[in-house]
Structures are given as structure tokens and as C-alpha cells.
Amino acid sequence: MTAVALTAGTAVIGAGTANADPSSNDWKQLRLCESGDNYTTNTGNNYYGAYQFDLSTWKSVGGSGRPDQASKAEQDYRALYLYRMRGWAPWICADLVGLQNDSDAGSGRKPSSGEFGNGGGTPAPPSTPAPPSNPAPPSNPAPKPPANGQPAYPGALKYGDYADGLKAWQKQVQAMGYGTFDGTGWYGAKTKLALNALQKKAGLPVSDTFTQAAWAAAWDSANSMKPSAPKPKPPSTPAPKPPSSSAPAHPGAIAWGDYSEPLKKWQQQMTALGYGDFDGTGWYGDKTRAGVSALQARAGLPVTGKLDAKSWAAAWNSANANVDAKVPSFPGALKWGEYSATLKQWQWQMTLMGYGSFDGTGWYGDKTETALKALQTKAGLPVRNAFDAKSWAAAWDVKNAKADITTPTAQPKPAPAQPPKAQPPAAKPPAKYVPATDASCKVNSSSALAWGGTDMVQGKTYRDLQCFQRVLGKRGYGLSGTGYFGSATKAAVDRFQADRGLQRTGKVDRATWVAAWESR
């Protein structure tokens, strides 16, 4: 292997020591799969930069700050360092694009200044530049805060950003009655809900970006969500007591499919707690049931999906808030046909995010697989039928929410109380999916498997593609049966079509499929 250039014009590994390191094309394929080769990407899912480091991994290889804010050269350097510590294991995409560990993978050998250069030179590894010794004073004095105590506007913050000044805004909207905040300075799901509610109250355009007008609106008492102080009454009449912060009275048993006027308040409270965007219709449908289950899990109550008195009161306890990006622990790489108790929380959350109606069985079946792939597509992640940590966390990122589940438009007249409706029986576990094998794919046969009728294209996952990949792998095209149509599969298809004199479509069409078996 020759010298490795991680990116053109940036970091170059010296030819004397890099003969065991990945090639520049390997790194390029990895970045394209992980981030679209975007060094500044920050989608709010807690993975950053071209190599999608999380903060703990970034720090483990000597990084500081956030990866997406570091230079290209430093990100390349830290990626090489991580590779020498752990090989390709930290990157899911390495398996998807067919990268293989070499003799330097996991060697633990830290790249030195002699190995890491720029255009053949040998400067030290990139680091954060020191500030100038005598910085020039700003040409304009800093603006003074407004007289009402409003801090200076920190700029147009977007979802996923952090700003120290945002802490003051969060504390202010809490004082204005827009929810309970810890004042973290992070712009997450709960901050977004408060921002949009404030924009509506102030008559401003509703968007996810902090404008100066939305910032200032938090310090305008006219936008307070707290009830006004009662007007004084004659001395003979006692002054009214302030409104109670406790939950309204429980309206009694509400079953799935019922309508209840008091339920509107509970749904509005759940929106304020960060459990999704409920319209407050008063209908107890799939989304409300998922919200009940998610609240019960967070509050430590039995998870039944039924809105009993304790679950009703839990919505008015700020300790049960579904605050910014609190994602349950990832249960591991689940596959189709498997069961996990933790998967129930993901299924409830997907119902809240608008991806369908789940009963929270914990079984990974066809419905969960369809929702998983839709979420991966929405979040810009590789589409595959196995859970990974990024796909798990994406269910709690409000930016990946789909349109709300449609609710009936006409509200029926309240009917006399009826016995609770019978709940449907729990779904039976689906039959376990058996992955493809060389035998089931007939890789040594000259008769092709039946064509599925759908052209297969890059960026998607197909079960039938596993067999095509296995056959081409046996023919020397370097593929394994993952089922994911990535850049490595695309390159193999292009080369195979050229070798066989087929039309260069870059897709696995019928002609390419049949030719794969006939070419043995």
C-alpha cells in the first residue's frame, strides 16, 4: 500500500511508515457513507464531523471541543489515531462499504509528527491555534443590555446548537410559564417547543430559528403564560387563592377510542413536558396511548397504556419531563425476529414521532423494520434492517418527526359511560428471519435465482441483494452478503457490467442479475 492522503490538500501520512494504513480511497468511502464527506456536519444526533465522532470517543484520541468545529486536518488525524487503536470497529459504515482491517489496525501506535504531514512536509499534528498575543480591541463597543434586564442577543441559534447566553433565555421562559428548564444552554426538543409557543403567543412567525424578535419576546410580560393576578374584591369578600399547580381531577377510566373533554388538558400538558406535539383533541387514540406508556416508563409506573389516576397526575410532575435528548440506553444491534424489553420504549417513541401505531410489544417484526428504515431515510442514515446506536437515538430527535397521525375531525356528543373496550390480543412473535447463505443463494449454480421484479439501486437495503453480492463475491468482485447497496456494491456492479458487456446502468437490473449466475 502506498502513502495515504486522507484528504486532498490536507493531512498526508508519510510513505516511510504508512504502508500498513488505509488508502485515501478507503477514508473517502468511509466519510461519504458516514457524513456525505461533510467535515462541518452537526445534525443534532450527538455525532459530529466527517467521521461522526461522539464526544467521548473524540476525547479518547486527544480531541478537544467538538469534532465538527475542528479543522479537516485534525479530524483526519484523530480518525487515523482511532483506527490504530481499534481498527474499523467504531464505524458502522466501514462494514457497509466493505473496508478490511490491515496490520496496523488496533496497533495502538499513535501517529507521530514525522508520519503526519502536509504535501510531504512533517509538521506536528494539528492543534487549536493560540490566540494572538495582542488582540486588537473591537472597533465598536459591545451593545448595552436593554433596560428590562434582557441579555444581549447571542445570534440566530439553530436546533442542536449550544450558547452560554441561551441559559438566561431558558430561565426566563420558565419564569414566564413555558415549562421547566435546567438552563443547560443546549437547544433541544423542549427548548424548541417553548420557542414555538412563545412565537405564537407574541404573534411572530413560527420557526425553529431564534430571531432577535423571539429572543426579546421572552422579556415582554405581555407574552407570559401565567395567569394574571386576580382583581381585588371588596374587603367583605376574601381574596381568591392562587391557582393550584397540582393536577386537575382525574376524569375516570378512559379507554382507547373514547373522547373526553378533560383529556385535552392532559394532552396539552404532555406537549409541554416534551412528549410530542399533541393537538389536544380529547381523543384517546394511538398517539395518546403511546404517550401514556412513555410517561409511565419515565415515572416508574407499571406500563399498561391505560390512563389511570397515577398516570394522569404524573403529567403534572416536572420530574417526569421528557427533556432534551434523554435517550434510553441502546440495547445493542437488534435484528429482525428478536425480542428486547427496551425496544418497547423505541416503539412508543416512534408512535409519538408519527411513524405508525405500535403496541410496544418489544418484538422486531415487519412493522418495526418498515418504521426503522423510514426513520433512517428521514435522518440521513444508511438504510439497513439492523438497529445501530444512531438509528436508536434518531427516534428521540424532534427533527426526524413525521406528520402527526390523523385524528377524527368531528367530535361526537358525550355518550353515557360504557364498559371499557376490549383491547386486542398481544401480537404473536413473528417467525425469525433466516439470513442468506451460499447454499440458499445457489452461488455455485449456473441457474439464477428468480428475479424479484424490482431494480436495486445505491443507498437502499434489499434482502435479495444478499445473494447477488455473495455470487459476485465468489466471482472475485470483493463483496459479501450484507444486503446494503453501498458504494462498494456500486463499484462492483459497474465493473461487472463492463466485464460482461452489459449496459452500464449502475443498478442491479434483470439482465445484471441473471448474468451474475451465468458467469461462473
C-alpha positions as CSV (number, residue, x, y, z in Angstrom):
1,M,0.0,0.0,0.0
2,T,1.4,3.4,-0.9
3,A,1.4,6.7,1.1
4,V,-2.0,7.6,2.4
5,A,-3.6,11.0,1.8
6,L,-6.6,11.4,4.0
7,T,-7.9,14.4,2.1
8,A,-6.6,16.3,-0.8
9,G,-4.5,19.2,0.3
10,T,-4.7,18.4,4.0
11,A,-3.2,15.5,6.1
12,V,-0.7,13.1,4.4
13,I,0.8,10.1,6.1
14,G,4.5,9.8,5.2
15,A,5.4,7.0,2.8
16,G,8.0,5.5,5.1
17,T,5.6,4.3,7.8
18,A,2.1,4.3,6.2
19,N,2.4,1.1,4.1
20,A,0.0,-0.6,6.6
21,D,-2.5,2.2,6.9
22,P,-5.8,2.5,4.9
23,S,-5.7,4.2,1.4
24,S,-7.0,7.6,0.7
25,N,-9.9,6.0,-1.2
26,D,-10.8,3.9,1.9
27,W,-11.1,7.1,4.0
28,K,-13.0,8.8,1.3
29,Q,-15.6,5.9,1.1
30,L,-15.9,6.0,4.9
31,R,-16.6,9.7,5.0
32,L,-19.1,9.6,2.2
33,C,-21.1,6.9,4.0
34,E,-20.8,8.4,7.5
35,S,-21.4,12.1,6.7
36,G,-21.5,12.7,2.9
37,D,-17.9,13.8,3.3
38,N,-19.0,16.9,5.2
39,Y,-16.5,17.9,7.9
40,T,-18.8,20.5,9.5
41,T,-21.9,18.4,9.8
42,N,-23.9,18.6,13.1
43,T,-27.4,17.1,12.7
44,G,-28.2,17.2,16.4
45,N,-27.8,13.5,17.0
46,N,-24.7,13.8,19.1
47,Y,-22.3,12.6,16.3
48,Y,-20.2,15.2,14.7
49,G,-17.9,15.9,11.7
50,A,-16.8,13.9,8.7
51,Y,-16.1,10.8,10.7
52,Q,-19.2,11.1,13.0
53,F,-17.3,11.1,16.3
54,D,-19.2,11.2,19.5
55,L,-17.6,13.5,22.2
56,S,-16.3,10.7,24.4
57,T,-14.5,8.9,21.5
58,W,-13.2,12.3,20.2
59,K,-11.7,13.0,23.7
60,S,-10.2,9.5,23.9
61,V,-8.0,10.2,20.9
62,G,-6.9,13.6,22.3
63,G,-9.5,15.9,20.7
64,S,-10.9,18.9,22.4
65,G,-14.1,20.9,21.7
66,R,-16.5,19.5,19.1
67,P,-15.2,17.5,16.1
68,D,-17.3,19.5,13.5
69,Q,-15.6,22.7,14.8
70,A,-12.1,21.2,14.3
71,S,-10.1,21.6,11.0
72,K,-10.1,18.9,8.3
73,A,-6.5,18.0,9.1
74,E,-7.3,17.4,12.8
75,Q,-10.3,15.3,12.1
76,D,-8.3,13.2,9.7
77,Y,-5.5,12.8,12.3
78,R,-7.9,11.8,15.1
79,A,-9.6,9.3,12.7
80,L,-6.2,7.7,11.9
81,Y,-5.4,7.6,15.6
82,L,-8.7,5.9,16.4
83,Y,-8.1,3.4,13.6
84,R,-4.7,2.4,15.0
85,M,-6.4,1.9,18.4
86,R,-9.5,0.0,17.4
87,G,-9.4,-0.7,13.6
88,W,-12.6,-0.1,11.7
89,A,-14.8,-1.4,14.6
90,P,-16.1,2.1,15.7
91,W,-17.5,2.8,12.3
92,I,-20.7,1.0,11.1
93,C,-20.1,2.3,7.6
94,A,-16.8,0.5,7.4
95,D,-18.6,-2.8,7.2
96,L,-21.2,-1.4,4.8
97,V,-18.6,-0.2,2.2
98,G,-16.5,-3.3,2.6
99,L,-13.4,-2.0,4.4
100,Q,-11.0,-4.5,5.9
101,N,-8.5,-4.1,8.8
102,D,-4.8,-4.3,7.9
103,S,-1.7,-5.0,10.0
104,D,-1.8,-1.5,11.6
105,A,-5.4,-1.8,12.8
106,G,-5.5,-1.8,16.6
107,S,-1.8,-1.5,16.9
108,G,-2.1,1.3,19.4
109,R,0.7,3.2,17.7
110,K,0.0,7.0,18.0
111,P,0.7,8.9,14.7
112,S,3.8,11.0,15.2
113,S,4.8,14.4,13.8
114,G,7.1,12.6,11.4
115,E,4.3,10.5,10.0
116,F,1.7,13.3,9.7
117,G,2.5,16.0,7.1
118,N,1.2,18.4,4.5
119,G,2.3,17.9,1.0
120,G,5.4,15.9,2.0
121,G,6.5,18.2,4.9
122,T,6.5,17.0,8.5
123,P,4.8,19.5,10.9
124,A,3.3,18.3,14.2
125,P,-0.3,17.0,14.4
126,P,-2.8,19.8,14.0
127,S,-3.9,21.6,17.1
128,T,-6.0,24.6,18.1
129,P,-4.2,27.8,17.2
130,A,-3.2,30.0,20.0
131,P,-4.9,33.4,20.2
132,P,-2.8,36.5,19.1
133,S,-0.7,37.9,21.9
134,N,-2.1,41.4,21.5
135,P,-5.6,41.2,20.1
136,A,-6.9,44.4,18.6
137,P,-9.8,46.0,20.5
138,P,-13.2,45.7,18.8
139,S,-14.0,48.7,16.6
140,N,-17.4,49.1,18.1
141,P,-18.3,48.9,21.8
142,A,-20.5,46.0,22.9
143,P,-24.2,46.8,22.9
144,K,-25.7,47.5,26.3
145,P,-28.4,45.2,27.6
146,P,-31.9,46.7,27.3
147,A,-33.3,48.4,30.4
148,N,-35.7,45.5,31.2
149,G,-32.7,43.2,32.0
150,Q,-32.7,41.4,28.7
151,P,-29.2,40.0,27.9
152,A,-27.5,40.6,24.6
153,Y,-28.9,38.6,21.7
154,P,-26.5,35.7,21.0
155,G,-27.3,35.3,17.3
156,A,-29.5,33.1,15.2
157,L,-29.2,29.8,17.1
158,K,-30.5,26.6,15.5
159,Y,-31.6,23.2,16.8
160,G,-28.6,21.3,18.3
161,D,-26.5,24.5,19.0
162,Y,-25.1,25.5,22.3
163,A,-24.8,29.0,23.6
164,D,-23.9,30.2,27.1
165,G,-26.4,33.1,26.7
166,L,-29.2,30.7,26.0
167,K,-29.2,29.7,29.7
168,A,-30.7,33.1,30.6
169,W,-33.4,32.7,27.9
170,Q,-34.4,29.2,29.2
171,K,-34.6,30.5,32.8
172,Q,-36.7,33.5,31.6
173,V,-39.3,31.4,29.6
174,Q,-39.6,29.1,32.7
175,A,-40.4,32.2,34.7
176,M,-43.0,33.1,32.0
177,G,-44.7,29.7,32.4
178,Y,-43.4,27.9,29.3
179,G,-42.2,24.8,31.1
180,T,-39.4,23.6,33.4
181,F,-35.8,24.1,32.2
182,D,-32.4,23.2,33.8
183,G,-30.8,26.1,32.0
184,T,-28.3,23.9,30.2
185,G,-27.6,26.3,27.2
186,W,-28.4,23.4,24.7
187,Y,-31.1,24.0,22.1
188,G,-33.0,20.7,22.2
189,A,-36.6,19.4,21.8
190,K,-38.0,21.1,24.9
191,T,-36.4,24.5,24.0
192,K,-37.9,24.2,20.5
193,L,-41.4,23.6,22.0
194,A,-41.1,26.7,24.2
195,L,-39.7,28.8,21.4
196,N,-42.6,27.9,19.1
197,A,-45.2,28.5,21.8
198,L,-43.6,31.9,22.6
199,Q,-43.6,32.8,18.9
200,K,-47.3,32.0,18.6
201,K,-48.1,34.0,21.8
202,A,-46.2,37.0,20.5
203,G,-47.7,36.9,17.0
204,L,-44.3,36.1,15.4
205,P,-43.6,33.7,12.5
206,V,-43.2,30.2,13.9
207,S,-39.8,28.7,13.0
208,D,-37.0,26.7,14.6
209,T,-34.5,29.6,14.4
210,F,-34.0,32.1,17.2
211,T,-34.6,35.6,15.8
212,Q,-33.9,38.7,17.7
213,A,-37.6,39.4,18.0
214,A,-38.2,35.9,19.5
215,W,-35.3,36.4,21.9
216,A,-36.7,39.8,23.1
217,A,-40.2,38.4,23.4
218,A,-39.2,36.3,26.4
219,W,-38.7,39.6,28.4
220,D,-42.1,41.1,27.4
221,S,-44.6,40.4,30.2
222,A,-47.4,40.5,27.7
223,N,-46.2,37.1,26.4
224,S,-46.5,35.4,29.9
225,M,-48.3,32.2,30.0
226,K,-49.0,32.5,33.7
227,P,-52.5,33.7,34.8
228,S,-52.9,37.3,35.6
229,A,-53.2,38.3,39.2
230,P,-56.9,38.4,40.3
231,K,-58.6,41.8,40.5
232,P,-59.1,42.9,44.2
233,K,-62.6,42.4,45.5
234,P,-64.4,44.4,48.3
235,P,-62.9,43.8,51.7
236,S,-66.0,41.8,52.7
237,T,-65.1,39.1,50.2
238,P,-61.9,37.0,50.9
239,A,-59.2,37.3,48.3
240,P,-59.2,34.3,45.9
241,K,-56.5,31.7,46.4
242,P,-53.8,31.4,43.7
243,P,-54.4,28.7,41.2
244,S,-53.0,25.3,42.3
245,S,-50.1,23.7,40.5
246,S,-51.4,20.2,41.1
247,A,-53.1,18.1,38.5
248,P,-56.8,18.6,37.7
249,A,-59.1,15.9,39.0
250,H,-58.8,12.6,37.2
251,P,-61.8,12.2,34.9
252,G,-62.1,8.5,35.4
253,A,-61.4,5.5,33.2
254,I,-60.8,6.5,29.6
255,A,-60.4,3.6,27.1
256,W,-58.8,3.6,23.7
257,G,-61.1,5.2,21.1
258,D,-63.0,7.3,23.7
259,Y,-63.5,11.0,23.7
260,S,-63.1,13.1,26.9
261,E,-63.2,16.9,27.3
262,P,-60.8,16.8,30.3
263,L,-58.3,14.7,28.3
264,K,-57.5,17.8,26.2
265,K,-55.7,19.3,29.3
266,W,-53.7,16.2,29.8
267,Q,-52.6,16.2,26.1
268,Q,-51.6,19.8,26.3
269,Q,-49.6,19.1,29.4
270,M,-47.8,16.2,27.7
271,T,-46.8,18.6,24.9
272,A,-45.4,21.0,27.5
273,L,-43.4,18.1,29.0
274,G,-41.8,17.3,25.7
275,Y,-43.6,14.0,24.8
276,G,-44.6,15.1,21.3
277,D,-46.9,17.5,19.6
278,F,-50.5,16.7,20.8
279,D,-53.3,18.8,19.3
280,G,-55.4,18.5,22.4
281,T,-58.3,16.9,20.5
282,G,-59.6,14.9,23.5
283,W,-59.5,11.7,21.5
284,Y,-57.7,8.7,23.1
285,G,-56.0,7.2,20.1
286,D,-52.7,5.5,19.2
287,K,-50.6,8.6,19.9
288,T,-52.1,9.2,23.3
289,R,-51.7,5.6,24.3
290,A,-48.0,5.8,23.3
291,G,-47.7,8.9,25.3
292,V,-49.2,7.3,28.3
293,S,-46.8,4.3,28.0
294,A,-43.8,6.6,27.6
295,L,-44.8,8.7,30.6
296,Q,-45.4,5.5,32.8
297,A,-41.9,4.2,31.9
298,R,-40.3,7.5,32.8
299,A,-42.3,7.9,36.1
300,G,-41.6,4.3,37.2
301,L,-45.2,3.2,37.0
302,P,-46.5,-0.1,35.6
303,V,-46.5,0.3,31.8
304,T,-50.1,-0.5,30.8
305,G,-51.0,2.2,28.3
306,K,-54.1,2.9,30.4
307,L,-54.6,6.4,31.8
308,D,-55.2,5.7,35.4
309,A,-55.2,8.2,38.3
310,K,-51.4,8.0,38.9
311,S,-50.5,8.3,35.2
312,W,-52.9,11.3,35.0
313,A,-51.1,13.0,37.9
314,A,-47.6,12.2,36.6
315,A,-48.1,14.6,33.7
316,W,-48.1,17.5,36.1
317,N,-44.8,16.4,37.8
318,S,-41.9,18.3,36.2
319,A,-39.5,15.4,37.2
320,N,-41.2,13.3,34.5
321,A,-40.4,15.8,31.7
322,N,-39.1,14.2,28.5
323,V,-36.2,16.8,28.4
324,D,-33.7,17.4,25.7
325,A,-32.3,14.3,24.1
326,K,-32.6,12.0,27.1
327,V,-32.4,8.8,25.1
328,P,-32.7,5.4,26.8
329,S,-29.6,3.2,26.7
330,F,-29.0,1.5,23.3
331,P,-29.9,-2.3,23.8
332,G,-27.5,-3.5,21.2
333,A,-27.6,-4.4,17.5
334,L,-31.1,-5.9,17.3
335,K,-32.1,-7.9,14.2
336,W,-35.4,-8.9,12.6
337,G,-37.2,-11.6,14.7
338,E,-35.5,-10.7,18.0
339,Y,-37.2,-9.5,21.2
340,S,-36.0,-6.8,23.6
341,A,-37.9,-5.2,26.6
342,T,-36.0,-1.9,25.9
343,L,-37.3,-2.0,22.3
344,K,-40.8,-1.2,23.7
345,Q,-39.6,2.4,24.5
346,W,-38.4,2.9,21.0
347,Q,-41.7,1.6,19.6
348,W,-43.7,4.0,21.8
349,Q,-41.4,6.9,20.8
350,M,-41.9,6.1,17.1
351,T,-45.6,6.3,17.6
352,L,-45.2,9.7,19.1
353,M,-43.0,10.7,16.2
354,G,-45.7,9.8,13.7
355,Y,-44.2,6.6,12.2
356,G,-47.3,4.4,12.8
357,S,-49.2,2.7,15.6
358,F,-47.2,0.4,17.8
359,D,-48.5,-1.7,20.7
360,G,-45.0,-1.7,22.3
361,T,-44.6,-5.5,22.2
362,G,-40.8,-5.4,22.1
363,W,-40.7,-7.7,19.1
364,Y,-38.7,-6.7,16.0
365,G,-41.1,-7.6,13.1
366,D,-42.1,-6.3,9.7
367,K,-43.8,-3.2,11.1
368,T,-40.8,-2.2,13.2
369,E,-38.4,-2.8,10.3
370,T,-40.5,-0.6,8.0
371,A,-40.5,2.2,10.6
372,L,-36.8,1.8,11.2
373,K,-35.9,2.2,7.5
374,A,-38.3,5.2,7.2
375,L,-36.5,6.8,10.2
376,Q,-33.1,6.1,8.8
377,T,-34.1,7.7,5.5
378,K,-35.5,10.8,7.3
379,A,-32.4,11.2,9.4
380,G,-30.0,10.7,6.5
381,L,-28.6,7.5,7.9
382,P,-27.6,4.3,6.0
383,V,-30.8,2.3,5.4
384,R,-30.4,-1.2,6.8
385,N,-32.6,-3.7,8.6
386,A,-30.4,-3.9,11.8
387,F,-30.5,-1.4,14.7
388,D,-27.4,0.7,15.4
389,A,-26.8,3.3,18.0
390,K,-27.5,6.2,15.6
391,S,-30.8,4.8,14.4
392,W,-31.8,4.2,18.0
393,A,-31.0,7.8,19.1
394,A,-32.7,9.3,16.0
395,A,-36.1,8.4,17.4
396,W,-35.7,11.0,20.1
397,D,-34.6,13.8,17.7
398,V,-37.5,16.1,17.0
399,K,-36.2,17.0,13.6
400,N,-36.9,13.4,12.5
401,A,-40.6,13.6,13.4
402,K,-43.2,12.9,10.6
403,A,-46.6,14.5,10.3
404,D,-49.0,13.9,13.2
405,I,-51.3,10.9,13.0
406,T,-54.7,12.0,11.6
407,T,-57.4,12.2,14.2
408,P,-61.2,12.3,13.5
409,T,-62.4,15.8,12.7
410,A,-65.9,15.6,14.1
411,Q,-66.3,15.3,17.8
412,P,-69.2,13.1,19.0
413,K,-71.6,14.2,21.7
414,P,-70.5,12.8,25.1
415,A,-72.1,9.4,25.5
416,P,-73.1,7.7,28.7
417,A,-70.3,5.8,30.4
418,Q,-69.8,2.4,28.9
419,P,-67.6,-0.6,29.9
420,P,-64.0,-0.3,28.7
421,K,-63.5,-1.7,25.2
422,A,-61.6,-4.9,25.0
423,Q,-58.0,-4.5,24.0
424,P,-56.8,-6.5,21.0
425,P,-54.7,-9.6,21.9
426,A,-50.9,-9.1,22.0
427,A,-49.2,-9.8,18.7
428,K,-47.6,-13.2,18.4
429,P,-43.8,-13.1,17.8
430,P,-43.0,-13.1,14.1
431,A,-41.2,-16.0,12.6
432,K,-37.4,-15.5,12.8
433,Y,-35.8,-14.3,9.6
434,V,-33.0,-16.6,8.4
435,P,-30.1,-14.7,6.7
436,A,-29.0,-15.8,3.2
437,T,-26.3,-18.5,2.9
438,D,-24.2,-19.7,-0.1
439,A,-26.4,-22.7,-0.3
440,S,-29.7,-20.8,-0.2
441,C,-28.3,-18.4,-2.8
442,K,-27.1,-21.2,-5.1
443,V,-23.8,-19.4,-5.6
444,N,-22.2,-22.4,-7.3
445,S,-25.1,-22.9,-9.7
446,S,-25.3,-21.6,-13.3
447,S,-29.1,-21.1,-12.9
448,A,-30.1,-17.7,-11.5
449,L,-32.5,-17.4,-8.6
450,A,-35.9,-16.0,-9.5
451,W,-35.7,-12.3,-10.3
452,G,-37.7,-10.2,-7.8
453,G,-39.0,-7.7,-10.4
454,T,-37.5,-4.5,-8.8
455,D,-34.3,-2.8,-9.9
456,M,-31.9,-2.4,-6.9
457,V,-30.2,1.0,-6.6
458,Q,-27.5,2.5,-4.4
459,G,-28.4,3.7,-0.9
460,K,-31.0,1.1,-0.1
461,T,-31.2,-2.3,1.5
462,Y,-32.7,-5.3,-0.2
463,R,-32.9,-8.9,1.2
464,D,-32.5,-10.3,-2.3
465,L,-29.3,-8.3,-2.8
466,Q,-27.5,-10.5,-0.3
467,C,-27.5,-13.4,-2.8
468,F,-26.3,-11.2,-5.7
469,Q,-23.5,-9.9,-3.5
470,R,-22.5,-13.4,-2.5
471,V,-22.4,-14.6,-6.1
472,L,-20.2,-11.6,-7.2
473,G,-18.0,-12.1,-4.2
474,K,-17.4,-15.7,-5.4
475,R,-16.5,-14.3,-8.8
476,G,-13.8,-12.1,-7.4
477,Y,-15.6,-8.8,-7.0
478,G,-14.9,-8.4,-3.3
479,L,-18.4,-8.3,-2.0
480,S,-20.1,-10.0,1.0
481,G,-23.9,-10.5,1.5
482,T,-24.9,-7.5,3.6
483,G,-28.0,-6.6,1.6
484,Y,-27.0,-2.9,1.7
485,F,-26.3,-1.3,-1.8
486,G,-23.4,1.0,-0.9
487,S,-20.5,2.5,-2.8
488,A,-18.6,-0.8,-2.8
489,T,-21.5,-2.7,-4.4
490,K,-22.0,0.2,-6.9
491,A,-18.3,-0.1,-8.0
492,A,-18.6,-3.9,-8.3
493,V,-21.8,-3.6,-10.4
494,D,-20.2,-1.0,-12.7
495,R,-17.1,-3.3,-13.2
496,F,-19.2,-6.4,-13.7
497,Q,-21.5,-4.8,-16.3
498,A,-18.4,-3.6,-18.2
499,D,-16.7,-7.0,-18.0
500,R,-19.9,-8.7,-19.3
501,G,-20.7,-6.2,-22.0
502,L,-23.9,-5.2,-20.3
503,Q,-25.5,-1.7,-20.4
504,R,-23.7,0.4,-17.7
505,T,-26.8,1.3,-15.6
506,G,-25.1,1.1,-12.1
507,K,-28.2,-0.8,-11.0
508,V,-28.9,-4.5,-10.4
509,D,-31.5,-4.9,-13.1
510,R,-32.8,-8.2,-14.5
511,A,-30.1,-8.6,-17.1
512,T,-27.3,-8.0,-14.5
513,W,-29.0,-10.3,-12.0
514,V,-29.2,-13.2,-14.5
515,A,-25.7,-12.7,-15.8
516,A,-24.2,-13.0,-12.3
517,W,-25.1,-16.7,-12.1
518,E,-24.3,-17.4,-15.8
519,S,-20.8,-16.1,-15.5
520,R,-19.4,-18.8,-13.3
